[in-house]
Amino acid sequence: MNRLLLIVTLCCLALCASAREYADTAVYQGLSVKLDIGNSVLELARSAGKIQSYEAAINVRLAKRFYPTLEVGYAMAERGADGGMHKGQGGFGRLGMDLAVVKKGASENNMLVGLRFGGAYQNYDLTDVKLHSEYWGEQRLNFYDQQRFDCWGEIVAGCQVQVYKGFQMGWYVRMKLLFTRNAKEGEVMPYYVPGLGFRKDFNWGFNYYLAYKF
Amino acid sequence: MQGNGIKVMGLELRPDTNLTAYLMLYHDQIDTLYIQHTPRQQFISLACGCAVYHTITAAWSSDPRVDSVSIINAAVEAIVQDNLCIHLHE
């Protein structure tokens, strides 16, 4: 245990030592690696552990104001309702750009607004799905080993603040608009989409990040 | 239906196969109406389950009194919808 603590402490010190200052005139102002905590905890709490979503992000600060961003993640969901069950897992990614709302010289603390384009590929099973017919009665259907790619757009707003040396934290609120709304012939659409949440045309999301700037 | 007192009848297609047959009792004789169709399940939600839409590919009858069965709308996407027209011999 003590050895682990020592390793973690040394890593933190090494990271602090590697935090760099950039000249005011430089276009490249550093790269931040972010680990999401907010959405992971929120999904776990809301679903009583049935949905797990993990994500990390990288953004680059350019000309003190522009933040090209890449976010990647992985999600697993097992959710039932009225006998039906969705069980799926897959990866997702988002690519986009944030803009600092207030241009405050060399300050690392910023309110951000931005756009994202997201995509997710997942494997899923839908089992015991109800099919009700007034005349023929109720049947239950199973759809195994389904695969699907979904994509969506996001408008994001949030902030990124410097806590101590290179350490940062921040949050995002996301408004998500699903683009892939139709199923192909014979395809059964999933109940949950990694990175988007429950499949709706409009959805909301929240992230709370801990980050380190190199 | 044409050539009979009955103008309209509602028949529900089977959601799990691509052939639905209805036996019709007509003046103590049993006739069979066959409808060949392609069911397409549309998942709505886990709570609501699936809705089923069909595309009718063929329709015919075993009854010699039926002149023809024509498809007037192959896409079955609503509960109340005119899809087939059954012409009877006069």
Chai-1 contact restraints between the chains, C-beta under 6 A:
chainA,res_idxA,chainB,res_idxB,connection_type,confidence,min_distance_angstrom,max_distance_angstrom,comment,restraint_id
A,A81,B,L46,contact,1.0,0.0,6.0,A-B,restraint_1
A,A81,B,A47,contact,1.0,0.0,6.0,A-B,restraint_2
A,D82,B,A47,contact,1.0,0.0,6.0,A-B,restraint_3
A,G84,B,L46,contact,1.0,0.0,6.0,A-B,restraint_4
A,V129,B,G49,contact,1.0,0.0,6.0,A-B,restraint_5
A,V129,B,C50,contact,1.0,0.0,6.0,A-B,restraint_6
A,K130,B,G49,contact,1.0,0.0,6.0,A-B,restraint_7
A,L131,B,P15,contact,1.0,0.0,6.0,A-B,restraint_8
A,L131,B,G49,contact,1.0,0.0,6.0,A-B,restraint_9
A,L131,B,C50,contact,1.0,0.0,6.0,A-B,restraint_10
A,S133,B,P15,contact,1.0,0.0,6.0,A-B,restraint_11
A,Y135,B,E12,contact,1.0,0.0,6.0,A-B,restraint_12
A,W136,B,R14,contact,1.0,0.0,6.0,A-B,restraint_13
A,V188,B,F43,contact,1.0,0.0,6.0,A-B,restraint_14
A,M189,B,F43,contact,1.0,0.0,6.0,A-B,restraint_15
A,Y191,B,L46,contact,1.0,0.0,6.0,A-B,restraint_16
